[in-house]
Amino acid sequence: MHTIEIEITDKKAMKLLMDMEEMHLIKVINKKLNISSLRSKIKAPMILLLIQLSISVSCID
């Protein structure tokens, strides 16, 4: 099993990952962002801030 960390910037990409998780191809681990990392993203437009998610994805072999 390999673990990689990716940043999702599109709702369709997130849906695709959730569908793959339902098929038991991957395991999605939601990772909470701490306040200090959010401060650097405040400059971005608010809509993009809501879409961006940092998650770790574990590939199941």
Steps between C-alpha positions, in 0.01 A plus 500: 500500500628847408383828648512824306373846588316702237312829494159494334406823322193380308166360620491241219841366602380461859189315382718269290713416804189435712365267228832313493483465878148352475641238260772421760778600260641769730457621856449875546631645824374854558767711660397803704679823420634683799441873543854603409475330160163664438644846563720470192192415289293798610640707214333261252140569396256352751339266245836336426571468871179299542583270208860427596540195720817332612457125526715196513415212272614147577519267202390146578711236321 
